[in-house]
């Protein structure tokens, strides 16, 4: 029985079908670009995680972000798949690019990464780093619930937040929902909301991370319902220190039993629980209208 799924950057979404169960979802955003010999000097992507309980078989789509550090990219004029902002063309050396890093996310609707319905169906996002030209571990980081701020030459490019894209003095470089801002000098990272890029600053803002919960911000037209709320969530800026590109991981924590109800009335129900792997069955929680009524921990099958 498969208990772990790993997703690397492939330049497209990846479909995964999950059985009923409790899963840990983890996403790491991609690094931004920069004029460095190694991507590790660029602004790192963020990390987001949460636990999701699925009560029925569910199809999800995973989009791993592309690094803005074009030494790792096979795309001639664009880096940052999944929202990284466009930067300038730096000439013949492919590593000298300033594109923003792409976000990594898990969503309910597949297709091209920037489809509006797809962006409105994301349930977890890790932000991509903004592009930078000065090595620093503190600027332009991918989010985190707020993307890192870029400050250089007296110009500020803010990171994406939970409610809006990053902003800068030149509004044409502002980030937007799912997309980092572009610029002639720097670019913003992709994210829940993208970071800002600009034409007069050498540091772009990082994109924000996001995890859907009961209390999280839900924009107009947002698609996922309460059945996709996550628990035990967190989002950390700049936590992808192991890979230039983004990546994601899904881990099965608890497979749910299959229930067969043989009889019921207003006060009592009789059922049998079967499990594909009984060693993973540690408890049965009994809900009525999403309210927990009883937790059973003995004689589970």
N, C-alpha and C positions, 0 to 999 in steps of 0.2 A: 504494500500500500504506500503510495507516494505521500510524503509528509513535508517536502520542501520544493519550492520552485524558484529558480534564479533567472534574472532577466538582465542582459547586457545591452548596450547601445547597438541597434541595428538599422537606425534610420527609418523606422516604421513602428506602428503599434503591434503588440503581440497578444493574441487571444489566449485566455486560460479559462478552463471550466472547473469550478470547485464544487465538491459535494457539500451537503449540509455539515456544518461544523463551526468551530471557533478558530480563527486564523489571526496570526500576527502579520501585519502589512508594514513593510519598511521600504523607504525610498531615499536615494542619495542623488542630489542634483549634480550637474556637470560644472567643471571649472570654467571661468571666463578666459579670454585670450590675453596675451601680453607679449611684449618684446623681450622674451627671455629664452635661454637655452633649454630650460626644463619647465614643464607645466607646473611643477610643485611650487614655483615662485608666483604663480597666478592666484587670483582670488578663488578659493575653494567653493564647491557646491555645498548645499545644506543637507540636513537629514531630518526625516519625519517618520514617525511610527505610530501605530495604533492597533487595537484588537477589534476584530469584526466577527460577529456571530451571524452565520447564514442559516436560515431555517429551511431553505430549499436549494436545489442545484442552481448555481448562478454563474453567468459568464461575465468576466471582467476583461478589461484591456489595459495593458501595461505599456507606457511610453517612457523609454529611458532616454535622457537628454544627451545631446552631443556637446563635446567640449568646444569652446570658442578658440582653443589653441589649435590652429589649423594643421600643425604638424601631424596630428592624428586624424585629420579629416580627409575624405576623398571627394569632397564637394568643392568645386573650383572657386565659386564666388560667394559662398554662404557657409557660415559655421553656426552652430548653436541650434540644431534641430530641436524642436519643441519649445520655441519661444525666445531663444537667444537673439538679442538685437544685432542688426547688421552693422559692421564696422567698415573702415576704409580699406581699399585695396593697397596692400603694402608692397606690392611688386613681386619679385621672383622668389624670394625666400619664404616658403610656405609657413614657417613658424612665426613670422612677424605679422601677426594679425591682432586685431583688437575687437573681435566679435564677442558678444556675450555668450555665456554658457546656457545650455538648454535645461529646462526643468525636467524632473522625473515625476510621473504621476500614474495613478491607477484610476480608471474611469469606467463608466457603464456603457458608453457608446463609442464604437470604433470609427475608423475612417481616417481622413487626413488629420494631422495633429491640430491644425488651427480651425477646424470646423466648429462653429459656434455651439452647436448642441453637444459636441464632444467636450469642449471646455466647460460647459455648464453641467456636465455629468461627472466631473472629477470629485473623488471622495478623499484623496490624500495626495499631497504635492510636496516635493522638496525643491527649493529654489536653486536656480543656477547662479554662478558668480558673475559679477560685472567684469568688463575688460579693464585692465590697468596697465600702466607703463612704469610703475615703480613698485618694487617688491615689498610687500607688507602683509602681515597676517591679520591686519585689523580693518582693512578697507574693502568695500565691494563684495563682501561675502554673500553667498546664497543663503537664504533663510531656511530655518528659523521663521517664527511667525512674522518677523519683520526682516526684510533684506538689509544687508549692510550698506552704509552710506559711503559714497565716493567723494573725496574732497581733494582737489589739487588746483594749483594756480588761482586760488581765490574763488573757484567755482564749485558748487555743491551739486551732486547728483544723488538724490535720496533713493533708498531701496523701496521695493514694493511693500505694502502693508496688507492687512486683512480686508481693507475697504477700498483701496485705490492704488494706482500705479505710482512709481517714483516720479518725482518732478525735478525740473532744472530750469535755469533762466531762459533757455530756448525751449518753448513749449513743444516744438516739433520733435524734441527728443524724449518727451515724457513716456513712461511705461504705461501699459494698459492691461486689461484683463487677459492673462495668459501670455503676454508678449512684452519682451524687453524693448526699451526705446533704442533708436539708432542715432548715429552721429558721425561726423567727419573725423573725430579723434577717438572717441570711446563709445561703448555700447552697453546697454543694461542686460542683466541676466533675466532669463525667463522664470516664471513662477506662477503662483496663484494670481498675483498681480506682478507684472514685470518691473524691474528697476529702470531708472532713467539713464539715457545716454546723451552726450552733448558734443558740440563742435568746439568748445573752448576749454574742456577739462580732460585730463588724461586718466580719469578714473570713473568708471561707470558704476551705478548702483546695482546691488544684488536683487534678484527676485525673491518674493516671499514664499514661505511654505504654508501649508494648510492641512488641517485634519478635520473632517466632518464630525461634529458632535451635536448634541441637543442644543447647545448654546452658541455654536459657531455662527459666523456671519454667512448668510445665504442670499446671494444676489437675486435680482429679479429674473425670473425664468429658470431658476435653479431646479434641476431635475431629480436628484436622489431624495427619497423619502426617509422616514424615521427608521426603516428597517436596515439602513446603511450607516446609522450612527456608530461611531467607534468609541472605544473605551481605552483607558490607560494610555493616553496620547502624550506626545511630546514632539517638539520641533527644535532643532539646534542649528544655529548658523555656522557655516564653514566646516561641518563635521565630516565631509568626504575628503579624507586625506590619503586614500589608497588608490584612487582612480581618476584620471582626467575626465573621462566620460561619466555620465550618470549610470546608475544601475538600481535594481529593485529585487526584493526578496519577499516571498510569501511562505510562511511556516504554519503548518497545521498544529494547533495547540490541543484541540479536543474535537474528535469526531463525534457528531451527534447520533444518537440511536434512531433507528427506524421504528416507529410506533404503530401497532395494530390495535385499534380499539374494538373490543368484542361486544361491549355493552355499556350503556350509560343512562343515567336519569338525572334528575335535578340535584341529587346529593352525592352521587357515587359514579365513578367510572372504572371499568376493568380493562386493562391493556397489557400488551406484551411488548417489551423492548428488545430488538435484535440489533447487533452491532457487527460491522465488518471486521473489527479488531477489538474483542472484549477487553484486552489489557489496557486500552485507552479510555474505557468507560469508567469514570470515577464518581459520577453523580448524575441524577436526573432532576432537572428543575421543572416544576409544574406551574404554568402561567395561565391566567384567565384574563383576556383583554390586556395583555402585556403587563399584568401585575403578578409578581411572584407569589404563589400561594403555598408552595411546599418544596423542600429540597430532600430528595431521597438519596441515601448513600449506601444502603445495604440491599441485598437481593435484587440486583439491578437488571438481571435478565431472566 
